[in-house]
């Protein structure tokens, strides 16, 4: 800003100097050429009418006053915060260290499993029904053997079917008399009755049964 004002003032001074030089040149020219005094006077009067005003120098810009010297900075007042009131802690529960007996749980008694079904009846051999001694006795003694007073013991084995009756008779030990042996199987097959043998499933099956008949003449 100050530089622009100074430049404008210098331009005005130069113009004024140029005008003064021109005036002096005109006066010199008038003297040399012998111009009339009136012309010079006219020019002089015109020059007097020109009022050259010099521009006033710009006002100086007042600089801001320097800052005051550093003053000691006072620390801000320390404000003591109000005391924090801590509420009293809640009393801790008293934990008993004595062992606590576990709750008595009634045992759950499961129902006993049902008993297994009884095994099916098994009978490896047929069983006689009634008294086997009545199947062949003294009343069945052959007449000829009775007259000749022959005696003896006949061993036999019978095959019993699923119906409990004798299907076959075999002499396993002879009495020594064929008629006594024949009378043994004849009467056993006719009179013997059995409970048949049973397999593992309880079904009736055929089986064998063995015994002997003692032939003796009654006294």
Backbone bond lengths (Angstrom), bond angles and torsions (degrees), N, CA, C in turn:
res aa  C-N    CA-C-N  psi(-1)  N-CA   C-N-CA  omega(-1)  CA-C   N-CA-C  phi
1 X - - - 1.473 - - 1.510 110.18 -
2 X 1.331 120.18 -47.18 1.468 124.57 178.91 1.493 110.76 -65.66
3 X 1.360 118.04 -36.08 1.459 121.49 178.75 1.502 110.91 -64.24
4 X 1.324 120.63 -41.77 1.471 123.67 179.42 1.517 110.61 -64.48
5 X 1.314 118.85 -40.08 1.477 121.50 179.18 1.514 110.80 -66.28
6 X 1.334 116.31 -41.56 1.473 120.39 -179.96 1.500 110.94 -63.97
7 X 1.377 117.22 -38.68 1.461 121.19 179.04 1.521 111.04 -65.83
8 X 1.331 117.17 -39.57 1.486 121.09 179.57 1.527 110.39 -65.95
9 X 1.346 118.23 -38.45 1.458 121.89 178.87 1.529 111.21 -66.06
10 X 1.308 117.98 -39.29 1.466 121.23 178.83 1.512 111.12 -64.66
11 X 1.320 117.65 -38.48 1.483 120.67 178.24 1.512 110.65 -63.28
12 X 1.306 118.14 -39.49 1.494 120.66 179.30 1.511 110.71 -65.68
13 X 1.362 116.41 -39.60 1.467 118.57 178.55 1.506 111.25 -65.14
14 X 1.295 118.30 -39.20 1.474 120.95 179.14 1.520 110.86 -62.83
15 X 1.349 114.59 -42.65 1.491 117.47 178.97 1.531 110.56 -61.25
16 X 1.323 116.32 -41.96 1.484 120.06 -179.68 1.506 110.45 -63.63
17 X 1.329 116.79 -40.12 1.471 119.77 179.38 1.504 110.21 -65.01
18 X 1.340 116.78 -41.78 1.470 119.53 179.84 1.528 110.42 -62.45
19 X 1.297 116.58 -42.34 1.473 119.41 179.37 1.537 111.35 -62.74
20 X 1.336 116.38 -40.93 1.485 119.24 178.63 1.505 110.49 -63.41
21 X 1.332 116.24 -41.32 1.472 119.49 178.95 1.506 110.57 -63.16
22 X 1.310 117.96 -41.44 1.477 120.91 178.11 1.507 111.83 -62.89
23 X 1.329 115.30 -38.32 1.486 117.52 178.91 1.511 110.75 -64.05
24 X 1.329 115.28 -45.76 1.459 118.08 178.85 1.508 111.40 -63.67
25 X 1.321 116.17 -35.64 1.462 118.01 177.93 1.518 111.16 -65.55
26 X 1.354 114.32 -41.36 1.489 116.58 178.24 1.521 112.08 -63.57
27 X 1.337 116.07 -41.09 1.485 118.09 177.62 1.523 111.14 -62.45
28 X 1.305 115.32 -40.83 1.464 117.76 178.79 1.496 111.71 -65.70
29 X 1.357 113.12 -40.70 1.461 117.15 179.26 1.510 110.87 -64.37
30 X 1.305 116.21 -37.89 1.486 119.35 179.77 1.525 111.57 -67.03
31 X 1.274 115.28 -39.64 1.458 117.72 178.09 1.513 110.67 -66.74
32 X 1.293 116.23 -39.73 1.464 117.93 -178.59 1.502 110.46 -70.72
33 X 1.227 120.15 -45.55 1.467 122.49 -175.53 1.506 112.30 -84.17
34 X 1.308 117.39 -10.15 1.470 119.02 178.21 1.490 112.76 71.88
35 X 1.257 115.92 37.86 1.469 118.51 177.77 1.496 108.24 -65.67
36 X 1.243 111.94 161.44 1.458 118.25 -177.01 1.505 109.26 -70.59
37 X 1.267 113.99 149.99 1.446 121.47 -179.04 1.504 110.56 -62.64
38 X 1.330 115.51 -29.79 1.468 119.31 -177.58 1.525 110.83 -67.76
39 X 1.313 112.39 -36.83 1.457 115.63 179.34 1.503 110.59 -66.51
40 X 1.344 114.24 -41.04 1.472 117.47 179.21 1.486 111.07 -65.61
41 X 1.346 113.45 -39.87 1.463 117.73 179.72 1.506 111.07 -65.11
42 X 1.326 115.81 -37.53 1.463 119.61 179.07 1.506 111.35 -64.28
43 X 1.308 112.70 -41.98 1.461 116.10 179.60 1.503 110.70 -66.25
44 X 1.366 113.31 -38.71 1.463 117.35 -179.04 1.499 111.26 -66.19
45 X 1.364 114.18 -38.13 1.472 116.43 178.79 1.525 111.15 -66.76
46 X 1.300 116.32 -36.83 1.466 119.13 178.40 1.506 111.27 -66.55
47 X 1.405 111.47 -36.46 1.461 114.02 178.92 1.513 111.81 -68.75
48 X 1.329 115.41 -32.69 1.465 118.02 178.82 1.506 111.92 -67.78
49 X 1.325 113.92 -26.38 1.463 117.15 -179.98 1.538 111.59 -71.68
50 X 1.311 113.81 -20.81 1.477 116.45 -179.47 1.506 107.86 -81.27
51 X 1.235 115.46 112.06 1.464 121.44 179.49 1.508 108.28 -98.91
52 X 1.271 111.42 103.68 1.451 117.35 -179.57 1.502 107.94 -87.90
53 X 1.227 114.46 113.27 1.458 121.28 179.64 1.524 109.62 -103.11
54 X 1.255 111.72 124.55 1.453 116.55 176.17 1.515 109.70 -79.68
55 X 1.211 112.83 135.97 1.467 118.49 179.61 1.516 109.06 -69.87
56 X 1.269 112.47 133.84 1.443 118.53 177.61 1.526 109.40 -69.04
57 X 1.274 111.83 141.02 1.488 113.64 178.82 1.522 110.23 -62.12
58 X 1.246 114.20 143.35 1.491 117.37 -179.72 1.513 110.55 -62.15
59 X 1.261 111.74 146.22 1.448 117.64 177.61 1.524 110.33 -64.69
60 X 1.302 111.05 138.22 1.453 116.02 178.61 1.527 110.73 -70.13
61 X 1.277 113.92 137.94 1.471 119.99 179.72 1.507 107.84 -79.93
62 X 1.262 111.91 120.74 1.451 116.78 179.73 1.528 109.93 -67.88
63 X 1.289 111.91 126.06 1.464 116.91 176.65 1.512 109.89 -76.99
64 X 1.296 117.37 146.16 1.472 119.07 179.21 1.512 109.87 -63.47
65 X 1.284 116.03 142.50 1.462 119.00 -178.66 1.521 109.86 -60.29
66 X 1.306 114.63 147.24 1.478 117.64 179.58 1.514 110.01 -62.60
67 X 1.293 115.81 150.35 1.465 118.64 179.84 1.510 110.30 -65.00
68 X 1.276 115.36 149.19 1.473 118.31 178.62 1.511 109.75 -62.49
69 X 1.302 114.76 154.77 1.477 117.68 179.33 1.519 110.43 -58.31
70 X 1.335 111.30 151.67 1.465 116.88 -178.13 1.515 110.23 -59.08
71 X 1.287 112.19 127.97 1.453 118.55 177.16 1.524 108.30 -102.63
72 X 1.286 116.81 146.55 1.478 117.85 179.51 1.523 110.95 -61.57
73 X 1.292 112.43 129.38 1.471 118.81 -178.88 1.513 107.90 -80.62
74 X 1.260 113.73 119.66 1.461 118.35 179.33 1.528 108.48 -79.87
75 X 1.309 116.71 131.12 1.484 118.65 178.07 1.515 109.84 -64.75
76 X 1.325 115.31 147.44 1.473 117.53 178.29 1.511 110.32 -63.75
77 X 1.282 114.45 148.34 1.477 117.61 -179.27 1.521 110.07 -61.00
78 X 1.314 113.35 137.41 1.462 119.94 179.08 1.520 108.48 -82.12
79 X 1.312 113.01 119.70 1.464 118.73 179.63 1.520 107.46 -100.24
80 X 1.266 116.73 116.80 1.470 121.07 179.28 1.517 109.06 -75.13
81 X 1.363 116.05 120.32 1.472 116.91 179.90 1.511 110.42 -65.52
82 X 1.289 115.23 152.51 1.467 118.26 179.39 1.530 109.50 -64.52
83 X 1.281 116.41 145.81 1.480 118.72 -179.56 1.520 111.00 -62.49
84 X 1.330 112.44 140.67 1.469 118.77 179.53 1.520 108.19 -85.96
85 X 1.272 113.83 119.99 1.459 119.45 -178.71 1.518 107.73 -90.52
86 X 1.300 116.34 112.80 1.469 121.08 179.02 1.512 108.73 -88.57
87 X 1.326 116.52 124.51 1.473 117.16 179.72 1.514 109.74 -64.75
88 X 1.287 116.62 147.46 1.476 119.36 -179.30 1.517 110.69 -62.03
89 X 1.334 113.96 139.49 1.462 118.85 -179.89 1.524 110.38 -66.06
90 X 1.335 112.93 143.20 1.462 117.67 179.21 1.519 109.45 -66.59
91 X 1.284 118.12 141.36 1.477 119.69 -179.35 1.519 110.48 -61.71
92 X 1.307 115.71 135.98 1.457 120.65 179.39 1.527 109.43 -73.13
93 X 1.306 115.25 142.75 1.468 117.43 178.19 1.515 110.75 -67.57
94 X 1.274 114.49 141.02 1.470 120.20 179.79 1.525 107.94 -80.20
95 X 1.309 114.42 118.87 1.463 120.38 -179.08 1.522 107.98 -96.45
96 X 1.286 114.67 121.21 1.454 119.27 -179.77 1.515 109.37 -77.78
97 X 1.325 114.56 132.90 1.469 119.53 178.93 1.510 112.66 -92.26
98 X 1.322 116.65 0.07 1.454 118.77 179.47 1.522 109.79 -72.60
99 X 1.316 117.06 137.15 1.477 118.36 -179.32 1.524 110.48 -64.25
100 X 1.281 113.85 138.38 1.464 120.83 179.50 1.521 107.82 -96.93
101 X 1.291 114.12 127.14 1.466 118.17 179.62 1.520 109.75 -66.30
102 X 1.291 116.79 133.50 1.463 118.12 179.21 1.518 110.50 -64.75
103 X 1.313 115.40 149.41 1.472 117.71 179.41 1.520 111.21 -62.30
104 X 1.285 113.30 142.25 1.463 119.02 -179.48 1.524 108.25 -77.93
105 X 1.290 114.21 117.27 1.460 120.10 179.83 1.526 107.56 -104.67
106 X 1.282 114.22 121.50 1.465 118.40 179.35 1.516 109.22 -66.59
107 X 1.300 116.84 127.38 1.468 117.84 -179.95 1.525 110.85 -64.81
108 X 1.278 112.70 139.08 1.460 119.15 178.33 1.527 107.50 -86.66
109 X 1.290 113.94 112.81 1.464 119.11 -179.47 1.516 108.26 -88.50
110 X 1.300 113.47 112.81 1.462 117.46 179.31 1.527 109.38 -74.51
111 X 1.267 113.25 145.32 1.465 117.94 178.26 1.522 109.16 -63.73
112 X 1.315 115.84 134.94 1.474 117.30 -179.13 1.516 110.10 -63.68
113 X 1.304 115.17 144.46 1.468 117.45 178.91 1.517 110.50 -64.23
114 X 1.280 115.40 149.46 1.469 117.81 179.14 1.522 110.19 -61.87
115 X 1.296 115.86 143.73 1.472 118.17 -179.35 1.514 110.49 -63.29
116 X 1.293 114.77 145.65 1.459 117.02 179.55 1.524 110.29 -64.09
117 X 1.281 115.33 149.36 1.466 117.43 179.23 1.526 110.10 -62.47
118 X 1.302 116.13 144.97 1.478 118.37 -179.47 1.515 110.22 -62.24
119 X 1.284 115.41 143.10 1.460 117.77 179.31 1.527 109.88 -63.03
120 X 1.275 115.27 148.08 1.465 117.31 179.37 1.531 110.36 -62.66
121 X 1.279 116.09 144.35 1.479 118.41 -179.68 1.521 110.64 -61.64
122 X 1.301 113.59 136.37 1.458 119.38 178.71 1.538 109.26 -122.51
123 X 1.317 115.24 141.64 1.465 121.06 178.94 1.516 106.66 -145.90
124 X 1.305 113.18 106.83 1.459 116.89 -175.44 1.527 111.96 -68.44
125 X 1.338 117.14 -33.63 1.466 120.69 -177.57 1.531 109.27 -128.62
126 X 1.266 116.40 152.99 1.475 119.75 175.40 1.529 110.41 -61.85
127 X 1.347 114.91 150.30 1.464 120.69 177.90 1.536 109.01 -116.98
128 X 1.333 116.62 134.98 1.484 119.19 -178.03 1.528 111.25 -66.72
129 X 1.277 115.91 146.25 1.456 122.53 171.45 1.555 107.25 -100.81
130 X 1.293 117.65 124.41 1.468 119.85 -178.95 1.525 111.88 83.44
131 X 1.339 115.06 -164.83 1.462 121.93 -176.12 1.515 110.23 -94.23
132 X 1.349 118.09 114.31 1.468 119.10 -179.77 1.532 112.64 -63.15
133 X 1.366 117.91 -19.39 1.468 118.79 179.58 1.513 113.48 -66.09
134 X 1.285 118.53 -17.59 1.466 121.71 179.59 1.522 112.64 -88.66
135 X 1.332 117.57 -6.10 1.459 118.60 -176.84 1.542 110.86 -75.46
136 X 1.357 117.67 -28.84 1.488 121.58 176.34 1.526 106.80 -147.69
137 X 1.341 116.56 115.04 1.479 120.60 -175.06 1.541 109.95 -135.03
138 X 1.349 114.56 -169.90 1.494 119.86 -176.32 1.517 112.19 -63.71
139 X 1.318 117.33 -27.55 1.466 119.33 178.61 1.519 111.28 -66.79
140 X 1.350 117.13 -21.34 1.466 121.50 -179.66 1.547 111.50 -93.25
141 X 1.329 116.56 10.60 1.470 119.62 -176.79 1.546 109.38 -64.37
142 X 1.323 118.57 129.66 1.462 119.25 176.69 1.550 110.77 -60.50
143 X 1.309 117.97 137.98 1.483 122.14 -174.15 1.516 111.02 -62.64
144 X 1.284 117.84 -42.69 1.466 119.71 -178.65 1.521 110.12 -64.80
145 X 1.381 116.15 -44.57 1.463 119.08 178.99 1.516 110.79 -64.59
146 X 1.361 114.88 -32.12 1.467 118.08 179.67 1.529 109.31 -69.09
147 X 1.393 117.62 -42.11 1.445 120.51 -179.92 1.522 110.66 -64.20
148 X 1.332 115.42 -36.88 1.461 119.30 -177.60 1.524 110.66 -88.27
149 X 1.290 115.97 -1.06 1.457 122.68 176.59 1.545 112.15 55.89
150 X 1.348 111.21 50.38 1.474 115.99 178.80 1.539 108.68 -94.53
151 X 1.306 114.72 138.91 1.453 120.78 179.02 1.531 109.16 -131.93
152 X 1.364 114.35 164.51 1.462 118.93 178.61 1.548 111.04 167.94
153 X 1.333 114.81 173.73 1.489 121.52 179.46 1.514 108.35 -120.71
154 X 1.344 113.02 126.65 1.477 119.87 -179.98 1.540 108.85 -108.55
155 X 1.351 116.80 124.19 1.489 121.89 174.23 1.517 108.42 -96.01
156 X 1.329 115.75 142.23 1.479 120.11 -176.48 1.540 109.96 -144.99
157 X 1.322 113.36 165.51 1.484 121.89 173.39 1.510 107.43 -139.19
158 X 1.352 115.63 128.83 1.461 120.00 -179.22 1.535 109.23 -112.70
159 X 1.317 113.74 151.52 1.479 120.89 173.27 1.511 107.54 -103.08
160 X 1.360 115.63 124.19 1.467 121.46 -176.54 1.522 107.58 -108.38
161 X 1.317 116.69 127.79 1.454 120.89 179.71 1.517 112.26 -79.83
162 X 1.362 115.87 178.64 1.467 120.89 -179.46 1.519 111.44 -65.43
163 X 1.312 117.66 -17.86 1.468 120.56 178.68 1.519 112.48 -86.24
164 X 1.346 117.23 -0.88 1.457 121.05 177.74 1.516 114.90 85.39
165 X 1.314 117.88 8.60 1.468 120.13 -179.83 1.514 109.97 -111.21
166 X 1.379 114.57 155.78 1.467 120.96 -176.48 1.519 108.44 -77.24
167 X 1.315 113.84 126.27 1.467 118.89 177.97 1.527 111.81 -104.16
168 X 1.346 118.54 -15.90 1.462 120.69 -179.36 1.529 108.09 -159.46
169 X 1.376 114.41 150.86 1.473 120.97 179.45 1.514 108.63 -138.10
170 X 1.315 114.72 132.58 1.464 120.31 -178.97 1.533 108.57 -129.32
171 X 1.355 114.99 137.76 1.460 121.47 177.48 1.533 107.35 -84.43
172 X 1.288 114.48 120.44 1.470 119.42 179.91 1.536 111.32 -102.64
173 X 1.321 116.19 -17.06 1.468 120.20 177.41 1.528 108.83 -150.70
174 X 1.374 118.19 113.00 1.476 121.46 -174.19 1.526 110.74 -79.78
175 X 1.327 112.41 148.86 1.480 120.25 175.39 1.527 111.72 -79.84
176 X 1.302 116.30 -10.56 1.455 121.66 -176.15 1.509 112.80 97.32
177 X 1.329 115.32 -2.01 1.453 120.47 179.41 1.520 107.73 -133.27
178 X 1.293 116.04 122.16 1.464 120.91 -174.60 1.515 111.48 -66.66
179 X 1.353 117.25 -34.93 1.454 117.68 -178.82 1.537 111.12 -68.54
180 X 1.326 117.71 -34.07 1.469 120.13 176.22 1.538 111.51 -68.74
181 X 1.333 115.37 -37.68 1.480 118.90 178.87 1.528 110.05 -67.11
182 X 1.344 116.23 -41.93 1.459 119.98 -179.39 1.520 110.45 -66.31
183 X 1.336 118.24 -37.84 1.456 121.14 179.03 1.526 110.24 -65.97
184 X 1.318 116.99 -30.15 1.479 120.16 -179.99 1.526 110.75 -64.63
185 X 1.327 117.66 -54.86 1.482 119.74 -176.72 1.527 110.48 -68.32
186 X 1.322 117.76 -34.17 1.462 120.24 -179.23 1.518 111.10 -61.34
187 X 1.329 117.87 -48.48 1.460 120.74 -177.18 1.553 112.43 -74.92
188 X 1.332 116.43 -33.60 1.484 118.44 178.12 1.525 110.26 -65.37
189 X 1.305 118.37 -44.74 1.467 120.87 -179.56 1.520 111.31 -64.74
190 X 1.353 117.09 -30.99 1.452 119.45 -177.27 1.531 111.74 -81.40
191 X 1.309 119.38 -33.07 1.458 120.53 -170.49 1.548 114.70 -111.33
192 X 1.290 118.23 -24.26 1.468 119.35 -172.20 1.544 110.75 -70.57
193 X 1.349 113.17 137.18 1.474 120.40 175.05 1.539 106.75 -132.68
194 X 1.349 113.83 142.11 1.479 119.16 -174.01 1.550 110.75 -133.75
195 X 1.330 112.35 156.42 1.473 119.02 162.43 1.523 105.64 -88.61
196 X 1.329 117.94 118.95 1.470 119.82 -171.70 1.538 111.84 -65.54
197 X 1.307 114.62 163.06 1.472 120.99 176.30 1.532 109.80 -70.75
198 X 1.330 116.64 155.77 1.477 122.81 -179.02 1.526 108.42 -125.48
199 X 1.341 114.81 142.31 1.471 118.34 176.75 1.528 110.10 -87.31
200 X 1.374 118.00 -168.38 1.468 122.16 -175.30 1.522 112.64 -68.28
201 X 1.310 116.94 -20.32 1.466 119.92 178.11 1.516 112.23 -94.67
202 X 1.343 116.68 -1.48 1.462 120.11 -179.67 1.509 114.00 89.53
203 X 1.333 116.13 5.91 1.465 118.29 179.56 1.530 109.88 -79.39
204 X 1.311 115.86 146.82 1.458 121.37 179.61 1.518 109.59 -75.16
205 X 1.303 115.24 133.41 1.465 120.76 -179.76 1.526 108.68 -136.84
206 X 1.304 115.25 165.65 1.473 120.68 178.01 1.517 110.55 -74.91
207 X 1.326 116.23 151.80 1.452 121.36 179.85 1.525 110.35 -154.77
208 X 1.321 115.43 -178.81 1.479 120.84 -179.02 1.519 109.80 -123.92
209 X 1.314 113.03 154.18 1.472 119.39 178.35 1.520 107.61 -142.93
210 X 1.340 117.67 138.38 1.475 122.16 -175.78 1.528 110.52 -124.36
211 X 1.322 115.83 146.14 1.483 122.08 177.04 1.533 108.81 -164.42
212 X 1.328 116.68 -165.98 1.484 120.40 178.05 1.544 108.35 -150.09
213 X 1.341 113.01 157.16 1.483 121.01 178.67 1.540 107.59 -122.83
214 X 1.316 112.84 128.86 1.480 117.49 178.28 1.529 108.62 -98.46
215 X 1.304 116.53 115.64 1.475 122.21 178.17 1.544 108.35 -89.92
216 X 1.351 113.24 118.51 1.459 119.20 -179.40 1.555 109.79 -143.81
217 X 1.325 115.41 130.99 1.475 119.52 -179.46 1.515 108.80 -71.03
218 X 1.325 117.83 127.21 1.480 119.02 -179.89 1.508 110.52 -69.40
219 X 1.335 118.89 145.72 1.438 124.42 -177.55 1.547 108.22 -89.39
